[in-house]
Amino acid sequence: MIGEPVLRLRAETPRAWVEAVLADFDAFLQDHAANERKVVHSALTLAAQYPEHEALVEVSIEIAREELEHFAQVHALLKARGRGLGADGPDPYVGGMRRLERKGTADQLLDRLLIFSVVEARGCERFLLVAEALQDPELAALYQELARSEARHRAVYLRLCRELFGDARTTVRLEELLEAEGELVRGLPVRAALH
């Protein structure tokens, strides 16, 4: 599509992150489960807050269903490893991204959809890194599928932005958010967590 915004992350996840995940995979799984649960909540909240946008409501419901299935898959992995869900704490990455949202303005929905798209892109990148590093072929296949899902969600949110706000407005704000996200990622602590 002419004018379609391109979402290229501005900072690569460091190899040290992959090493931290492999060193404490149970902690990573617990954090991953917490993130899947939060995404379900965020998608349903988006649908409830913008009922006038039927396409957005339908997409939000579908994403919530898919992410709930991912939550169930990660929960099953934790159970099989003799672990529970664990404590759910704040996510410095998501918190930093949400602070970029222009709340209370006509741009809030644009920002929220673009932030969701960028977060999904980061999840895709990181799930692929995990899949490549895992020795267990079944786990690696699961994380490859999760990465594909994140890529689909990233594209869906971008498509909604284009439909609701147009290509030019979407592209300009996406560039700003990608630059800010890159700075945020470069400053994150390395830990066995999705972000």
PAZAPA-4460 file (N, C-alpha, C; in steps of 0.05 Angstrom, whole numbers, plus 32768, in hexadecimal, padded with zeros to 4 digits):
% residues 195
    n_x    n_y    n_z   ca_x   ca_y   ca_z    c_x    c_y    c_z   seq   type   mol
   8011   7FE8   8000   8000   8000   8000   8012   8019   8000     1      M     A
   800C   802C   7FEF   801B   8045   7FED   8017   8054   8007     2      I     A
   802C   805E   8012   802B   806E   802A   8028   805E   8044     3      G     A
   8028   8044   8042   8026   8033   805A   803E   8038   806C     4      E     A
   8038   803E   8086   804F   8042   8098   805E   8028   809D     5      P     A
   8078   802B   80A0   8089   8014   80A5   8092   8016   80C2     6      V     A
   8090   7FFF   80CF   8097   7FFF   80EC   80B2   7FF0   80EE     7      L     A
   80C7   8000   80F1   80E2   7FF5   80F5   80EC   7FFE   8110     8      R     A
   80F0   7FEB   8122   80FA   7FF2   813D   8115   8000   813B     9      L     A
   811A   8013   814C   8132   8023   814B   8149   8018   815C    10      R     A
   8143   8005   816D   8157   7FF9   817E   8153   7FDB   817F    11      A     A
   8169   7FCD   817B   8168   7FAF   817D   816A   7FA7   819A    12      E     A
   815D   7F91   81A0   815F   7F86   81BB   817B   7F7A   81BD    13      T     A
   8189   7F80   81D3   81A5   7F77   81D6   81A6   7F58   81DC    14      P     A
   81BC   7F4C   81D4   81C0   7F30   81D9   81BF   7F29   81F7    15      R     A
   81C7   7F3C   8207   81C6   7F38   8224   81A9   7F32   822E    16      A     A
   8196   7F3D   8220   817A   7F38   8228   8173   7F1A   8223    17      W     A
   817B   7F10   820D   8176   7EF3   8207   8184   7EE2   821B    18      V     A
   819C   7EE8   8222   81AB   7ED9   8237   819C   7EDA   8252    19      E     A
   8192   7EF1   8259   8183   7EF4   8272   816A   7EE3   8272    20      A     A
   815C   7EE2   825C   8144   7ED2   8259   814A   7EB5   825C    21      V     A
   815F   7EAC   824E   8166   7E8F   824F   8170   7E87   826B    22      L     A
   817C   7E9A   8279   8187   7E94   8294   8171   7E91   82A9    23      A     A
   815A   7E9E   82A4   8143   7E9C   82B7   8129   7E9B   82A7    24      D     A
   8126   7E84   8299   810F   7E82   8286   80F4   7E82   8295    25      F     A
   80F4   7E77   82AD   80DB   7E77   82BD   80D2   7E94   82C3    26      D     A
   80E4   7EA5   82CB   80DE   7EC1   82D0   80D3   7ECE   82B6    27      A     A
   80E0   7EC8   82A0   80D7   7ED2   8286   80BB   7EC9   8280    28      F     A
   80B5   7EB0   8285   809A   7EA5   8280   8085   7EB3   8291    29      L     A
   808C   7EB8   82AA   807A   7EC5   82BC   8074   7EE2   82B2    30      Q     A
   8089   7EF0   82AA   8085   7F0B   82A0   8075   7F0A   8285    31      D     A
   807B   7EF7   8275   806D   7EF3   825B   804F   7EEF   8260    32      H     A
   8049   7EDE   8273   802C   7ED9   827A   801F   7EF3   8283    33      A     A
   802D   7F02   8294   8021   7F1B   829E   801C   7F2F   8286    34      A     A
   802F   7F2F   8273   802C   7F41   825C   8014   7F38   824B    35      N     A
   8011   7F1E   8247   7FFA   7F15   8237   7FE0   7F1D   8244    36      E     A
   7FDE   7F1A   825E   7FC6   7F21   826D   7FC0   7F3F   826A    37      R     A
   7FD5   7F4F   826C   7FD1   7F6C   826A   7FC8   7F74   824E    38      K     A
   7FD2   7F66   8239   7FCA   7F6D   821E   7FAD   7F66   821A    39      V     A
   7FA4   7F50   8225   7F87   7F49   8224   7F77   7F60   822F    40      V     A
   7F7F   7F69   8247   7F70   7F7F   8254   7F71   7F99   8244    41      H     A
   7F88   7F9F   8239   7F8B   7FB8   8229   7F7A   7FB7   8210    42      S     A
   7F79   7FA0   8203   7F68   7F9D   81EA   7F4B   7FA1   81F1    43      A     A
   7F42   7F94   8206   7F25   7F96   820D   7F1F   7FB3   8217    44      L     A
   7F31   7FBF   8225   7F2D   7FDB   822D   7F2B   7FEE   8215    45      T     A
   7F3B   7FE9   8201   7F3A   7FF9   81E8   7F1F   7FF6   81DB    46      L     A
   7F14   7FDE   81DA   7EFA   7FDA   81CE   7EE4   7FE8   81DE    47      A     A
   7EE6   7FE7   81F8   7ED2   7FF4   8209   7ED3   8013   8207    48      A     A
   7EEB   801D   8204   7EEE   803B   8204   7EE7   8047   81E9    49      Q     A
   7EE8   8037   81D3   7EE3   8042   81B8   7ECE   8031   81AA    50      Y     A
   7EB6   802E   81B6   7EA1   801D   81A9   7E97   8028   818E    51      P     A
   7E9C   8041   8189   7E93   804D   8170   7EA3   8044   8158    52      E     A
   7EBA   8038   815D   7ECC   802F   8147   7EC9   8010   8145    53      H     A
   7EB6   8007   8135   7EAF   7FEB   8134   7EC7   7FD9   812C    54      E     A
   7ED6   7FE3   8119   7EEE   7FD3   8110   7F01   7FD0   8127    55      A     A
   7F05   7FE4   8136   7F17   7FE3   814D   7F0D   7FD0   8162    56      L     A
   7EF3   7FD0   8167   7EE7   7FBE   817B   7EEB   7FA1   8172    57      V     A
   7EE6   7F9B   8159   7EE9   7F80   814F   7F06   7F76   8151    58      E     A
   7F18   7F88   8149   7F35   7F81   814A   7F3D   7F7C   8167    59      V     A
   7F34   7F8E   8179   7F3B   7F8B   8195   7F31   7F71   81A1    60      S     A
   7F19   7F69   819A   7F0E   7F50   81A4   7F1F   7F38   819A    61      I     A
   7F26   7F39   8180   7F36   7F23   8175   7F51   7F22   8181    62      E     A
   7F5E   7F39   8185   7F79   7F39   8192   7F77   7F2F   81AE    63      I     A
   7F62   7F38   81BD   7F5F   7F2E   81D9   7F5B   7F10   81DA    64      A     A
   7F4C   7F05   81C8   7F49   7EE7   81C7   7F64   7ED9   81C2    65      R     A
   7F72   7EE3   81AF   7F8C   7ED7   81A8   7FA0   7ED9   81BF    66      E     A
   7FA1   7EF1   81CB   7FB3   7EF5   81E1   7FAB   7EE5   81FA    67      E     A
   7F92   7EE1   81FE   7F89   7ED0   8214   7F92   7EB3   820F    68      L     A
   7F91   7EAA   81F7   7F9C   7E8F   81F0   7FBA   7E8E   81F6    69      E     A
   7FC8   7EA3   81EF   7FE5   7EA4   81F5   7FEA   7EA3   8214    70      H     A
   7FDA   7EB2   8222   7FDC   7EB1   8240   7FD8   7E95   824A    71      F     A
   7FC4   7E87   823F   7FBF   7E6B   8247   7FD6   7E59   8240    72      A     A
   7FE3   7E5D   8229   7FFA   7E4D   8221   8011   7E51   8234    73      Q     A
   8017   7E6B   823A   802D   7E70   824C   8027   7E66   8268    74      V     A
   800F   7E69   8271   8007   7E5E   828B   800B   7E40   828C    75      H     A
   8004   7E32   8277   8008   7E15   8275   8026   7E0E   8277    76      A     A
   8036   7E1E   8269   8053   7E19   826A   805D   7E1C   8287    77      L     A
   8054   7E31   8294   805C   7E35   82B0   8054   7E1E   82C2    78      L     A
   803B   7E15   82BF   8031   7DFF   82CF   8042   7DE6   82CA    79      K     A
   8049   7DE1   82B0   8058   7DC9   82A9   8074   7DCB   82B6    80      A     A
   807E   7DE3   82BB   8098   7DE7   82C7   8096   7DE9   82E5    81      R     A
   807E   7DE5   82F0   807A   7DE6   830D   807A   7E02   8318    82      G     A
   8073   7E16   8307   8073   7E32   830F   8057   7E3E   830D    83      R     A
   8052   7E52   831C   8039   7E61   831A   803D   7E7B   830A    84      G     A
   8029   7E8B   830A   802A   7EA4   82FB   803E   7EB8   8306    85      L     A
   8041   7EB9   8320   8054   7ECB   832C   8048   7EE7   8330    86      G     A
   8058   7EF8   833D   804F   7F13   8343   804F   7F23   8329    87      A     A
   803C   7F36   8328   8039   7F47   8310   8041   7F63   8318    88      D     A
   8058   7F6C   830D   8061   7F87   8314   8060   7F99   82FC    89      G     A
   8068   7FB2   8300   8067   7FC5   82EA   807B   7FBE   82D4    90      P     A
   8075   7FC6   82BC   8086   7FC1   82A5   8092   7FDC   829C    91      D     A
   80AC   7FE0   82A1   80B7   7FFB   829A   80B5   8002   827D    92      P     A
   80B6   7FEF   826B   80B3   7FF4   824F   8097   7FFD   8248    93      Y     A
   8083   7FEE   8250   8068   7FF5   8249   8060   800F   8257    94      V     A
   8069   8013   8270   8064   802C   827D   8070   8044   826E    95      G     A
   8088   8040   8265   8095   8055   8255   8087   805B   823B    96      G     A
   807D   8046   822E   806E   804A   8215   8054   8057   821B    97      M     A
   8046   8050   822F   802C   805C   8235   802F   807A   823C    98      R     A
   8046   8082   8248   804A   809E   824E   804D   80AF   8234    99      R     A
   8051   80A2   821D   8053   80B1   8204   8038   80B7   81F8   100      L     A
   8023   80AB   8203   8008   80AF   81F9   7FFE   80CB   8201   101      E     A
   7FF3   80D9   81ED   7FE9   80F4   81F2   7FCC   80F2   81FC   102      R     A
   7FCA   80ED   8216   7FB0   80E8   8223   7F9F   8101   8223   103      K     A
   7F85   80FD   8220   7F73   8113   8220   7F73   8125   8208   104      G     A
   7F7F   811C   81F2   7F80   812C   81DA   7F73   811C   81C3   105      T     A
   7F6F   812A   81AC   7F64   811D   8195   7F77   8108   818A   106      A     A
   7F90   8108   8193   7FA4   80F5   8189   7FA7   80DC   819B   107      D     A
   7F97   80DA   81B0   7F9B   80C4   81C3   7F97   80A9   81B6   108      Q     A
   7F82   80A5   81A6   7F7D   808B   819A   7F93   8085   8186   109      L     A
   7F9B   8098   8176   7FB2   8093   8163   7FCA   808A   8173   110      L     A
   7FD1   8098   8188   7FE8   8090   8198   7FE5   8074   81A4   111      D     A
   7FCE   806F   81AE   7FCA   8055   81BB   7FCD   803E   81A7   112      R     A
   7FC1   8041   818F   7FC4   802C   817B   7FE1   8029   8171   113      L     A
   7FEE   803F   816E   800A   803E   8165   801C   8032   817A   114      L     A
   8017   8039   8193   8027   802E   81A9   8023   8010   81AA   115      I     A
   800A   8007   81A8   8004   7FEA   81A7   8013   7FDD   8190   116      F     A
   8014   7FEA   8179   8021   7FDF   8162   803F   7FDC   8167   117      S     A
   804C   7FF1   8173   8068   7FF0   8178   806F   7FDB   818D   118      V     A
   805E   7FD9   81A2   8062   7FC5   81B7   8060   7FA9   81AB   119      V     A
   804D   7FA5   8199   804B   7F8B   818B   8064   7F85   817A   120      E     A
   806E   7F9A   816D   8086   7F96   815D   809E   7F8E   816F   121      A     A
   80A0   7F9A   8186   80B6   7F93   8199   80B2   7F76   81A2   122      R     A
   8099   7F6F   81A8   8094   7F53   81B1   809B   7F3F   819B   123      G     A
   8095   7F46   8182   809C   7F35   816C   80BA   7F31   816A   124      C     A
   80C9   7F47   816C   80E6   7F45   816B   80F1   7F33   8181   125      E     A
   80E7   7F37   8199   80F1   7F29   81B0   80E9   7F0B   81B0   126      R     A
   80D1   7F06   81A8   80C8   7EEA   81A6   80D9   7EDB   8191   127      F     A
   80E0   7EE8   817B   80F1   7EDB   8168   810D   7ED5   8173   128      L     A
   8117   7EE8   8183   8131   7EE4   8190   8130   7ECC   81A3   129      L     A
   811B   7ECA   81B2   8117   7EB3   81C4   8115   7E99   81B5   130      V     A
   8105   7E99   819F   8102   7E81   818F   811C   7E77   8184   131      A     A
   812D   7E8A   817B   8147   7E83   816F   815A   7E78   8184   132      E     A
   8157   7E81   819D   816A   7E79   81B3   8162   7E5F   81C1   133      A     A
   8148   7E58   81C0   813F   7E41   81CF   8149   7E27   81C3   134      L     A
   8150   7E14   81D3   8159   7DFA   81CA   8142   7DE6   81C7   135      Q     A
   812C   7DEB   81D5   8114   7DDA   81D4   8105   7DE1   81BB   136      D     A
   8102   7DCE   81A7   80F4   7DD5   818E   80D7   7DDC   8191   137      P     A
   80C9   7DD0   81A5   80AD   7DD7   81A9   80AA   7DF3   81B4   138      E     A
   80BB   7DFA   81C7   80BA   7E16   81D1   80C2   7E2A   81BC   139      L     A
   80D6   7E23   81AC   80DF   7E35   8196   80C8   7E39   8183   140      A     A
   80BA   7E24   817C   80A3   7E26   8169   808D   7E37   8175   141      A     A
   8088   7E35   818F   8074   7E45   819C   807B   7E63   819A   142      L     A
   8095   7E69   819F   809D   7E85   819E   809E   7E90   8182   143      Y     A
   80A3   7E7F   816E   80A1   7E88   8152   8084   7E8F   814C   144      Q     A
   8071   7E7E   8155   8055   7E84   8150   804C   7E9D   815F   145      E     A
   8056   7EA1   8177   804F   7EB9   8186   805A   7ED2   8177   146      L     A
   8072   7ED0   816C   807D   7EE6   815C   806C   7EED   8144   147      A     A
   8062   7ED8   8137   8050   7EDD   8120   8037   7EEB   8128   148      R     A
   802C   7EE3   813F   8014   7EF0   814A   8019   7F0E   8150   149      S     A
   8030   7F13   815C   8037   7F2F   8163   8039   7F3F   8149   150      E     A
   8045   7F34   8134   8048   7F41   811A   802C   7F48   810E   151      A     A
   8019   7F35   8111   7FFE   7F3A   8107   7FF1   7F51   8116   152      R     A
   7FF4   7F50   8130   7FE7   7F65   8141   7FF4   7F81   813A   153      H     A
   800E   7F81   8137   801B   7F9A   812F   800F   7FA5   8116   154      R     A
   800B   7F94   8102   8000   7F9D   80E8   7FE3   7FA6   80EB   155      A     A
   7FD3   7F98   80FC   7FB7   7F9F   80FF   7FB5   7FBB   810C   156      V     A
   7FC5   7FC0   8120   7FC3   7FDB   812D   7FCC   7FF1   8119   157      Y     A
   7FE0   7FEC   8109   7FE8   7FFF   80F5   7FD2   8004   80E0   158      L     A
   7FC5   7FEE   80D8   7FB0   7FF1   80C4   7F99   8002   80D0   159      R     A
   7F92   7FFD   80E9   7F7D   800D   80F6   7F84   802B   80F7   160      L     A
   7F9E   8030   80FD   7FA7   804C   80FD   7FA4   8059   80E2   161      C     A
   7FAC   804B   80CD   7FA9   8056   80B2   7F8C   805C   80AC   162      R     A
   7F7A   8049   80B3   7F5E   804C   80AD   7F51   8063   80BC   163      E     A
   7F59   8066   80D5   7F4C   807A   80E6   7F59   8096   80E4   164      L     A
   7F73   8097   80DE   7F82   80B0   80E0   7F91   80B7   80C6   165      F     A
   7F91   80A6   80B3   7F9F   80AB   809A   7FBD   80A4   809B   166      G     A
   7FC8   80A0   8084   7FE4   8098   8082   7FF8   80AD   808C   167      D     A
   7FF4   80C6   8084   8007   80DB   808B   8009   80DE   80AA   168      A     A
   7FF2   80E2   80B6   7FF2   80E6   80D3   7FFD   80CE   80E2   169      R     A
   7FF6   80B6   80D9   7FFF   809E   80E5   801E   809C   80E3   170      T     A
   8028   80A1   80CB   8045   809F   80C7   8055   80B2   80D8   171      T     A
   804C   80CB   80D9   805B   80DF   80E9   805C   80D7   8106   172      V     A
   8046   80CF   8112   8046   80C8   812E   8055   80AE   8133   173      R     A
   8052   809B   8120   8060   8082   8123   807E   8087   8125   174      L     A
   8089   8098   8114   80A6   809E   8114   80AE   80A9   8130   175      E     A
   809E   80BB   813B   80A4   80C7   8155   80A4   80B1   816A   176      E     A
   8091   80A0   816A   808F   808B   817E   80A5   8076   817C   177      L     A
   80AD   8070   8163   80C3   805D   815F   80DD   8068   816A   178      L     A
   80E2   8082   8166   80FA   808E   8171   80FA   808D   818F   179      E     A
   80E3   8094   819B   80E1   8093   81B8   80E3   8077   81C3   180      A     A
   80D8   8064   81B5   80DA   8048   81BE   80F6   803E   81BD   181      E     A
   8105   8046   81A8   8121   803E   81A6   8131   8048   81BE   182      G     A
   812D   8061   81C5   813A   806D   81DC   8133   805E   81F6   183      E     A
   8119   8058   81F8   8110   8049   8210   811D   802E   8212   184      L     A
   811E   801F   81FC   812A   8004   81FC   8147   8005   8203   185      V     A
   8156   8019   81F9   8172   801B   81FF   8177   8020   821C   186      R     A
   8164   802B   822B   8167   8031   8247   815C   801C   825A   187      G     A
   8150   8007   824F   8143   7FF3   8260   8158   7FE1   826E   188      L     A
   8153   7FD9   8286   8164   7FC5   8293   8161   7FAA   8285   189      P     A
   8177   7F9B   8284   8176   7F80   8279   816B   7F6D   828E   190      V     A
   8155   7F60   8288   814A   7F4D   829C   813A   7F37   828E   191      R     A
   8134   7F22   829C   8125   7F0B   8291   8108   7F12   8290   192      A     A
   8101   7F25   827F   80E5   7F2E   827C   80E1   7F35   825F   193      A     A
   80C8   7F36   8256   80C3   7F3C   823A   80CE   7F57   8232   194      L     A
   80CB   7F6B   8244   80D5   7F86   823E   80EA   7F8E   8252   195      H     A
***
